[in-house]
Amino acid sequence: MNIDVVERQRALVALAARLHEIAPGGVVQVYAGFQAPQADDEIEGELNGAIIGVANLGDRWGFGQFDQDPITFELVRGVYLASGDDRWTTLEIKVDHDREFTISLGYDPLPEGHDLDPRVLDRLQGYNASFVAEHGPAPHG
């Protein structure tokens, strides 16, 4: 398998930093899901995705979707291209307020006729509930 692990890690760090950068003040975690067609060397115009975040509103959590910008998509494209032969179809990333991040790469063929892989969309739509289940209904302290 031809993959530049160091280059992909650099690309992931840059993507995490960008997601942190575009998050409004008070956001404690950003969750983003992207998809790209498998076996496409360029993926020009083929990326799709959504970015959501959770903010500390004092007595509750607030959730919202972010606008996507060309820089973010270019960074996702960089992760894809740095993956060499290890071409993923879906990339999900969570970035915490301290820039710590986790990723999940999917390799299943994408279902036909969907703007965003339904599996990723389900996780994005269920993000609010899973965040509250993990962190409680309101911020502590």
Protein Blocks (a to p, Z undefined) as FASTA:
>chain_A
ZZdfklmmmmmmmmmmmmmmmpcghiabdcddddddehiaklgokagcdddddddehjac
cdddddddfklmmmmmmmmmmnmmmccfbdcddddfkopacddddfbdcdehiabdfklm
mmmmmmmmmmmmmnojbdeZZ
